[in-house]
Amino acid sequence: MTRYAVGDVQGCDQELRELLRRVGFSCDRDRLWLVGDLVNRGPGSLATLRLVRALGDNAIVVLGNHDLHLLALAHGADRQRRSDTLEELLAASDRGALLEWLIARPLAHAEGQDLMVHAGVVPQWSAAQTLSLAAEVSAALRREPHALFKHMYGDEPDHWDEQLRGMERLRFIINVLTRLRLCSADGRIDIKVKGRPPVDSSSLRPWFEHRERATREVRVIFGHWSALGLVQRCNVLGLDSGCVWGGALTAFDLDAERAPVSVPCRGYQRIGSD
């Protein structure tokens, strides 16, 4: 069995199929770890969900911000964006089954010394705490999805505090796990920056550069930051290589010292679109 981790697909189903072909993925033997953002912005969100869901337990998926956005729209949130490409999926005859499957995916997954999230982790959270906090969001998705999606959007609070409660706590957890790029050593986040990291003098650094982060002893696998491209550092693996923006879709063998495999992707969206 081989575990292949794959970056943000963003509805680029043809590129995903080609990538699986190139790595020789076996749906009977291998497992696919997907870092979230299966859907949106690319042309094949419906086909992507059908493909991944059909893999059953051989596909490990964590939710990304675009996956949550799709679920919010399906639950009546008035948050449509010009760059959304979700109409076909929302009108599909099997929409109910696909969305029921998607909403049951976690926001974090761990196995051995590997932790997978879509975006990042603030320095204060250990792997175990990350899983526990992600489980709080999953419980809310099961219990009260309409209420969660009504209050999910927003950038505040911007600092971790164990005393956070209710929707503010859930929103902060969601923002960290699905939108985080930059934060300070004390857990203050900035989720508006989308490009390259600021200069070294800034207190806001890529979340994985804080030396005392509590997840430094595990390998964190993530996506969400296409401006960085492929990131391979000690216990850090970033796999968003710009699929949908004209970059590539990348797979990485988690169990062997092999070079990553990428397939080029058409530029379905303009960089900087909302």
C-alpha positions as CSV (number, residue, x, y, z in Angstrom):
1,M,0.0,0.0,0.0
2,T,1.2,3.5,-0.9
3,R,-0.1,6.7,0.5
4,Y,-0.2,9.5,-2.0
5,A,-0.8,13.1,-0.7
6,V,-2.3,15.4,-3.3
7,G,-2.6,19.2,-3.3
8,D,-5.6,21.4,-3.9
9,V,-7.6,20.0,-6.8
10,Q,-10.1,22.9,-7.1
11,G,-12.4,21.1,-9.5
12,C,-9.7,20.1,-12.0
13,D,-10.9,16.5,-12.3
14,Q,-9.1,15.8,-15.6
15,E,-5.8,16.8,-14.0
16,L,-6.5,14.6,-11.0
17,R,-7.3,11.6,-13.2
18,E,-4.0,12.1,-15.1
19,L,-2.0,12.5,-11.9
20,L,-3.4,9.2,-10.6
21,R,-2.6,7.5,-13.8
22,R,1.0,8.8,-13.7
23,V,1.7,7.6,-10.2
24,G,0.1,4.3,-10.9
25,F,-2.6,4.7,-8.2
26,S,-4.5,1.5,-7.4
27,C,-7.9,2.1,-5.9
28,D,-7.8,-1.4,-4.4
29,R,-4.3,-1.1,-2.8
30,D,-3.3,2.5,-2.4
31,R,-4.7,5.4,-0.4
32,L,-5.1,9.0,-1.4
33,W,-4.7,11.8,1.0
34,L,-6.3,15.0,-0.2
35,V,-5.5,18.3,1.5
36,G,-8.9,19.9,0.8
37,D,-10.4,22.3,-1.7
38,L,-11.6,19.5,-3.9
39,V,-14.1,21.9,-5.5
40,N,-14.6,25.3,-7.0
41,R,-12.8,27.6,-9.6
42,G,-12.0,24.7,-11.9
43,P,-14.5,23.3,-14.4
44,G,-15.1,19.8,-12.9
45,S,-16.2,20.1,-9.3
46,L,-19.1,17.6,-9.8
47,A,-16.8,15.0,-11.5
48,T,-14.1,15.5,-8.8
49,L,-16.5,14.8,-5.9
50,R,-17.9,11.7,-7.7
51,L,-14.4,10.4,-8.4
52,V,-13.1,10.9,-4.8
53,R,-16.3,9.7,-3.1
54,A,-16.2,6.5,-5.2
55,L,-12.8,5.6,-3.7
56,G,-14.5,5.0,-0.4
57,D,-12.1,4.4,2.5
58,N,-9.1,4.7,0.1
59,A,-9.6,8.4,0.0
60,I,-8.7,10.5,3.1
61,V,-10.1,14.0,2.7
62,V,-9.9,17.1,5.0
63,L,-12.2,20.0,4.3
64,G,-10.8,23.2,2.8
65,N,-12.3,26.7,2.7
66,H,-13.9,26.1,-0.8
67,D,-15.4,22.8,0.4
68,L,-17.0,24.6,3.3
69,H,-18.1,27.4,1.0
70,L,-19.9,24.9,-1.2
71,L,-21.6,23.4,1.8
72,A,-22.6,26.9,3.0
73,L,-24.2,27.7,-0.3
74,A,-26.1,24.4,-0.3
75,H,-27.4,25.3,3.2
76,G,-28.8,28.6,2.0
77,A,-25.9,31.1,2.7
78,D,-26.1,34.1,0.5
79,R,-22.4,34.2,-0.3
80,Q,-22.1,33.5,-4.0
81,R,-18.9,34.8,-5.6
82,R,-18.2,35.7,-9.2
83,S,-15.4,33.2,-9.4
84,D,-17.5,30.2,-8.1
85,T,-18.0,27.3,-10.5
86,L,-20.4,25.3,-8.5
87,E,-23.7,25.5,-10.4
88,E,-23.4,22.1,-12.1
89,L,-22.7,20.4,-8.7
90,L,-25.5,22.2,-6.9
91,A,-28.0,21.2,-9.7
92,A,-26.9,17.6,-9.9
93,S,-29.3,14.7,-9.3
94,D,-26.9,13.1,-6.8
95,R,-26.1,16.4,-5.0
96,G,-27.6,15.2,-1.8
97,A,-25.5,12.1,-1.5
98,L,-22.3,14.0,-2.5
99,L,-22.9,16.8,0.0
100,E,-23.8,14.4,2.7
101,W,-20.5,12.6,2.1
102,L,-18.5,15.9,2.0
103,I,-20.0,17.4,5.2
104,A,-18.8,14.3,7.1
105,R,-15.2,14.9,6.2
106,P,-13.0,16.1,9.1
107,L,-10.9,19.3,9.2
108,A,-7.8,17.4,10.3
109,H,-6.5,13.9,10.0
110,A,-3.6,12.2,11.7
111,E,-1.9,8.9,11.2
112,G,1.4,8.0,13.0
113,Q,3.6,11.0,12.7
114,D,1.6,12.7,9.9
115,L,-1.0,15.4,10.5
116,M,-3.0,16.7,7.5
117,V,-4.9,20.0,7.4
118,H,-5.9,22.3,4.6
119,A,-4.1,25.5,5.6
120,G,-2.1,25.5,8.8
121,V,-1.9,25.3,12.6
122,V,-1.2,28.1,15.1
123,P,2.0,27.6,17.1
124,Q,0.1,26.9,20.4
125,W,-1.8,23.9,19.1
126,S,-0.3,20.4,19.4
127,A,-1.3,17.7,16.9
128,A,-3.6,16.2,19.5
129,Q,-5.2,19.6,20.3
130,T,-5.6,20.3,16.6
131,L,-7.6,17.0,16.2
132,S,-9.7,17.8,19.2
133,L,-10.5,21.3,18.0
134,A,-11.3,20.0,14.5
135,A,-13.7,17.5,16.0
136,E,-15.6,20.4,17.7
137,V,-16.3,21.8,14.2
138,S,-17.3,18.4,12.9
139,A,-19.7,18.0,15.8
140,A,-21.3,21.4,15.0
141,L,-21.6,20.4,11.3
142,R,-23.5,17.4,12.3
143,R,-25.6,19.1,15.0
144,E,-26.4,22.6,13.6
145,P,-25.0,23.2,10.1
146,H,-27.3,26.1,9.2
147,A,-26.3,28.0,12.3
148,L,-22.6,27.3,11.7
149,F,-22.7,28.4,8.1
150,K,-24.7,31.5,9.0
151,H,-21.9,32.7,11.3
152,M,-18.8,31.1,9.6
153,Y,-17.7,34.0,7.4
154,G,-15.5,36.7,9.0
155,D,-11.9,37.3,10.1
156,E,-12.5,37.8,13.8
157,P,-11.4,36.8,16.4
158,D,-7.8,37.0,15.2
159,H,-6.0,35.6,18.3
160,W,-6.3,32.2,19.9
161,D,-7.7,32.1,23.4
162,E,-8.7,28.9,25.1
163,Q,-11.6,30.8,26.6
164,L,-13.3,31.4,23.3
165,R,-16.7,30.0,23.1
166,G,-19.6,29.4,20.8
167,M,-19.5,30.6,17.2
168,E,-16.4,32.8,17.8
169,R,-14.5,29.7,18.8
170,L,-15.7,27.7,15.9
171,R,-15.0,30.5,13.4
172,F,-11.4,30.8,14.7
173,I,-10.8,27.1,14.4
174,I,-12.2,27.1,10.9
175,N,-10.1,30.1,9.9
176,V,-6.9,28.5,11.2
177,L,-7.4,25.1,9.7
178,T,-8.8,26.2,6.3
179,R,-7.5,29.8,5.7
180,L,-4.3,30.4,7.7
181,R,-1.1,31.5,6.0
182,L,0.5,34.0,8.4
183,C,0.6,34.3,12.2
184,S,2.6,35.6,15.0
185,A,4.4,33.5,17.6
186,D,1.7,34.2,20.1
187,G,-1.1,33.0,17.9
188,R,-2.4,36.2,16.2
189,I,-3.5,35.4,12.6
190,D,-3.7,37.3,9.4
191,I,-5.8,35.5,6.8
192,K,-6.0,38.3,4.2
193,V,-2.5,38.0,2.8
194,K,-2.5,35.7,-0.3
195,G,0.8,36.3,-2.0
196,R,4.4,35.8,-0.9
197,P,5.3,36.1,2.8
198,P,6.3,39.5,4.1
199,V,9.9,40.4,4.9
200,D,11.7,38.7,7.7
201,S,11.3,41.7,10.0
202,S,7.6,41.2,10.3
203,S,6.2,39.5,13.4
204,L,3.8,37.7,11.0
205,R,5.5,34.7,9.5
206,P,4.3,31.6,7.7
207,W,2.8,29.5,10.4
208,F,5.3,26.7,9.9
209,E,8.3,29.0,10.4
210,H,7.7,29.5,14.1
211,R,10.4,27.4,15.8
212,E,8.5,26.7,19.0
213,R,5.3,25.6,17.3
214,A,3.8,22.6,19.2
215,T,3.4,20.6,15.9
216,R,7.1,20.6,15.1
217,E,7.6,17.0,16.1
218,V,5.1,15.7,13.5
219,R,5.0,16.1,9.7
220,V,2.3,18.6,8.8
221,I,0.8,18.1,5.3
222,F,-1.1,21.1,3.9
223,G,-2.2,23.1,0.9
224,H,-3.9,26.4,0.4
225,W,-0.9,28.6,-0.4
226,S,-0.3,28.4,-4.2
227,A,2.1,31.4,-4.1
228,L,4.6,29.3,-2.2
229,G,4.4,26.3,-4.6
230,L,5.8,23.0,-3.4
231,V,7.2,23.2,0.2
232,Q,9.5,20.5,1.5
233,R,11.1,21.2,4.8
234,C,11.8,19.2,7.9
235,N,8.4,18.0,9.0
236,V,6.5,20.3,6.6
237,L,5.0,19.3,3.3
238,G,3.1,22.0,1.3
239,L,1.4,20.7,-1.8
240,D,-0.6,23.6,-3.4
241,S,1.4,24.0,-6.6
242,G,-1.1,26.3,-8.3
243,C,-3.6,24.0,-10.0
244,V,-6.4,26.1,-11.5
245,W,-4.1,29.1,-11.8
246,G,-2.0,27.6,-14.6
247,G,0.4,25.8,-12.3
248,A,0.3,22.1,-11.6
249,L,-1.4,19.4,-9.5
250,T,1.1,17.5,-7.4
251,A,1.2,14.1,-5.7
252,F,3.8,13.0,-3.0
253,D,4.5,9.5,-1.9
254,L,4.3,9.8,1.9
255,D,6.1,6.5,2.5
256,A,9.1,6.6,0.2
257,E,11.9,9.0,-0.6
258,R,10.8,9.7,-4.1
259,A,10.4,12.9,-6.0
260,P,7.0,14.4,-6.2
261,V,5.0,13.9,-9.4
262,S,3.1,16.8,-11.0
263,V,0.8,17.3,-14.0
264,P,0.4,20.8,-15.6
265,C,-2.9,22.5,-15.2
266,R,-4.7,25.0,-17.5
267,G,-5.2,28.5,-16.1
268,Y,-8.9,28.2,-15.5
269,Q,-8.9,31.3,-13.3
270,R,-7.1,34.6,-13.3
271,I,-4.7,35.1,-10.4
272,G,-6.2,37.6,-8.0
273,S,-9.8,36.8,-8.7
274,D,-12.1,36.8,-5.7
